[in-house]
Amino acid sequence: MSTYRIQGATGEWEVVIGLEVHAQVTSKAKLFSGASTAFGAEPNTQVSLVDAAMPGMLPVPNAECIRQAVRTGMAIEAQINKYSRFDRKNYFYADLPQGYQISQLYHPIVGEGQLLIEADEKAGIPQDKVIGIERIHVEQDAGKLMHDQHPTMSYVDLNRSGVALMEIVSKPDMRSPAEAGAYVRKLRSILRYVGSCDGNMEEGSMRADVNVSVRKPGEEFGTRTETKNVNSVRFVMQVIEYEANRQVDVLENGGSVDQETRLFDPNTGTTRTMRSKEDAHDYRYFPDPDLLPLELEDAFLEECRASLPELPDAKRQRYESELGLTPYNARELTAEVETFGRFETLLAATAAKIGKPEAKVATQVANWALSIAPGVMKSLGDEADPANATAEAQASILAMQDKGEISGGQAKEIYEIVLKTGRDPEEVAETEGLKQVSDTGAIEAAIDEIIANNGDKVAEYRSGKDKLFGFFVGQTMKAMQGKANPAVVNQILKDKLG
Amino acid sequence: MTELTNLGVKDIRDGVASGEFTAREVAEAFNAAVAEAASLNAFIVTTPDHALASADAVDAKRAKGEDLGTMGGVPIGMKDLFATKGVQTTAASHILEGFNPQYESTVSQNLWDAGAGMLGKLNLDQFAMGSSNETSYFGNVSSPWRKAGSNAAMSPGGSSGGSSSAVAARIAPAATGTDTGGSIRQPAAFTGICGIKPTYGRCSRWGVVAFASSLDQAGPMARTVEDCAIMLEAMAGFDPKDATSLKMDVPAWEAGLSADLKGKRIGIPREYRMEGTDEDILKSWEQGKEWLRDAGAEIVDVSLQHTKYALPAYYIVAPAEASSNLARYDGVRYGLRDLPDGAGLQDMYAATRAEGFGDEVKRRILIGTYVLSAGFYDAYYNQAQKVRTLVSRDFAEAFGQCDAILAPTTPTASFPLGSLNDDPLTMYLNDVFAVPASLAGLPAMSVPATVNSDGLPLGLQIVGKPFDEQGVLNAGLAIQQRAGFDAKPEKWW
C-alpha cells in the first residue's frame, strides 16, 4: 500500500492515477503505408499518397507493426486477441489528413495484462506492486503543425502522419507519483527489451496521457482529469503532484473537479484546461470499412512468442538465484537493455579468462560493472576514451585481481591508464609496477627485518595485545611499497609472530 | 464500311486484330461522336489525345505482330470517380475541380494495360451520390432516350449516368461504372444497356474516389453481355494495395460464356413483388422467367425475407461511411480552399465544404454524421449492420435452393430530369431492388429486356452467388439472346 497522501485542511487525500502511454512502434514503414518512419527528416519528405489522404488511397496494414504489438502484449503477460479490428476515430484537424485516425476502440489487439513495479524504499514504494494493464491497441499518429514558419499561417509536416503507435492503457492502479514514475520506467524498459519501441521520450517515441483523481481513502473514485502528451518521467510525476494538489484545493474550497482534458506546461510545472467536457469531441467511432478484421494465426503467435528475449523480471530473478547477486545489483543491472548487455558480455569474458563458472565471478563482475568501472570513468572525465572500455580489457583486469596478482586499488589504477591510452592491462601492470608481490621470500625478508627492529612490540603482541597485528601488517606493506599481497603478508606474519 | 461507332468492345477488338480497320480509325470515329454529343453532357472532360495515343500504340503493336491485349484498340469512357494520372479527376464535385492526380487507379491502369484508350472522364452524380445524375457540379446528364412523343430530357440514371448515356448514345462502346447501391445497374436499366457489378473485392478500389468503402465496386457498362465479360476480365484482379481485394485469380469469363442453363435453378424472390412497381416491369419479369426456362433453367420461388429493411439499412451504412470518407476534403492539401479574410482553421473548413459540396452530398454527410453520433450509434449504425447480416443470410439461404436470382433492376423506367428533385425518398426507392445485392457484396447484372409503353428501356437483374460472375453473365446471355433487344434511342443531340 502506498502511503503517499495529500494533507488537506479536511484530512488526508489519496491520489488515483491511470496512464495511457503512446509508444511509437519500431518499424521501418508506417502502419498503413510504405513511407519511412526515420526521425528528423526534412518536413514532408516521408509522406506517401496514403499518408496525405489523397482521393482513392487505401490503407494496407504493415505486418511488422502488428507483430511488435503482439510481442509487447506477450511481454506484459496479456491476453492476445486473435480477432481484432480497426476503427475510425473521426475529427477534423489540419494535422489529420484523412479527417479520422485509424485506431482500435471496440476490439483491441491486446487485452488485459500486468506489469510489476519493484519495491524502492527510498522512492517511497515500500513493496513490490502489480499494476494492471487494461489493453494495448494500435493506431496511427498524426502529423505536426508548425506555427513558427510564417507570420500568419501555420504549416503542416506529415512525416509523422500514419506512423504506428501502441497505446498502452493502465488500470487506475497507481497511488503516488513515485509509482507512476516506476511504472513508466518499467514499461519503457520492457518495450526496449522487446525491441518494439526505442523508448526515446525526447524524440517523442513515448509520451503519456496522465489521468489523475483524488479521494478520501476508502471512498469511491473521484472525477478525473486527463493531462495530454507528457513526455518525460519527471514531468509525469510533476503533473500528478500538481494535479492532485490542485484538485484537493478545488474540492476543499467547495468546488468540484471538472472532467476535462488539460495541458502541462514544463516551464511552470503546472497544468491548464485544454478542453472541457462540454467541448469534448464526439469521435463517431465505427469499424474502418477499408480494412478487414485482423485474424491472427497460431503459427504467427508462436513465432512472436519464440522471438521474445528474456524479460526484466525473469532476468532479475535469474541474476539473484543463479548468479547469486544481491537484489540491488540484480535490479540495477537488469533495468536497461544496455546495462545488462554490457554486464553479460563482461561476465562471459571474465569467466572465460579466469576459467571459473559465471556464478563464481558474477558478484565481482557486478560490483565492477555497477560501481568501480563507472567511478573510474567518471573521475577521468574527458580524459577517458570510452572506446577503450572493452570487455576484453576489463576481463583481463578482473582476472588479474581474481588471481591475487593485483589489488583492488591497482585494478583501478590500471583501468585508468587503459581508459586513457588503450594499452593492454597486463602490460600496464607489468611495466608500471602495478602488481602485488606474492613472492614469499621477499615478504619474509621484510617481515624478519621488522620483527628484528621492533622487539618491544613483538613482546607486547605475544603477551596478548592482538591489536598490534595491524601495526605489523602496516609496517610490512610500507616496506613492500604497498605492493605485497595482503593475504600472503597475513599468513607469514601469523606464522612468524606465533 | 461499317459505322464504327455502332460497334461494341468485341467487334472493335476483333476488327482491329483482323485488320478490318485500324484502332486509330476507331478512336477518331468515337472522338468525333463525343465532340458532337456535347448536349448530352455525358463527359466532364474529353481526352481525344489519350484515345489516339492508345490507338496508335495498338496499331504499332499490330504492325510488329505483337499481342494487342484483350481490349486492344477499344476506346472507352472513364467514370470521373477513377483517378487518372494527369487528367482532372473530380467525382463531379466543385471541391475537387482542377484536381489532377499524380497516380492512376488500378482499374483504369488494368484497362490501359489491356489495350484500351480513354475518350474522356464521364459525368456522374457528385461523389456517386444520386440515382438520376442530377447532383453533378458539372450539370445534369441527359439520357439519349426520350419518351415517345415528348422532348423532355430524361434521366440516364445514376450515379453512373454519364457512362450509361454515352454507351447508349453510341459515343462510347463501353464505359466504367461504379456501383455502391445500384449505380451501375440502375443507369444500365434506364438506358437499355448491360452493366455488371462483380463480387465485392473483384475490382480494386485503389484510386477510386471513395463513397462507401464497404459497398463500392467498379464494373463495366456496355451494350452486350459479351462486352461486359471481356471488359470485367480486364478490370478485375487481386491488388495488394487494397486490403479488401479478393486474393483470387480472374476466371476466363469471356471464354466461359454459355447461354445453356440446363440444370440451373433460377430463384424468384417473392418479397420483390412490391407495391409501386410498374405493370410493365412486372410483365417483363414474367417474360424473363419464360426466357430462362426456355434456356433450360428451372424456375423456383425463394424468399429474401429482410428485403424491406435493406434500403433503410443501406441509407444508414452508406452515408455513415461517406461522412467519414469525405472528411479528407478539407481545403488543406488539395482541391478547393475557401479562406475568408481573417479566417481560422474551422472557418476554412466550414467555408470550403459549404462551397465545395453539393446539396445531396451535404445531406448524406449530415445523415451519416447523425447515425454515428454518440447516443444514436446503436439505434442506427449497429442496427443497420445487423440488418446487413440478415440480408446476406437471406441470400445464402436462397442460394441453397437456386443458382441465381432473377428480379427487376428498378421499380420504374427512367423519369424526366427534375421530376423527383423535391422527393428524395422516391428517388432513393429507385434502388430498392439493387441495394440488397450491394449489402451482401454479391455479383449482380442488369440486362435490357424490352421497352415499355412509352418506348423507354426496362432492365432485368440477375444476382449470383459470391464469386459466380460466370453464372450471372451466362443467365444474362440467355436473356439477351431471347430478348433480342435492338431498340435504339433516336439521335437528337
Interface residues (C-beta under 8 A of the other chain):
Chain A: L49 A52 A53 M54 P55 G56 M57 L58 P59 V60 P61 R88 N90 F92 Y93 A94 P97 Q98 G99 Y100 S154 V156 D282 R284 Y285 F286 P289 D290 L291 L292
Chain B: F82 A83 T89 A91 L96 F99 P101 Q102 Y103 S105 R205 W206 G207 V208 V209 A210 A212 S213 S214 P240 K241 D242 A243 T244 A320 E321 S323 S324 L326 A327 R328 D330 V332 R333 Y334 L345 Q346 Y349 T369 L372 S373 A374 Y377 Y381
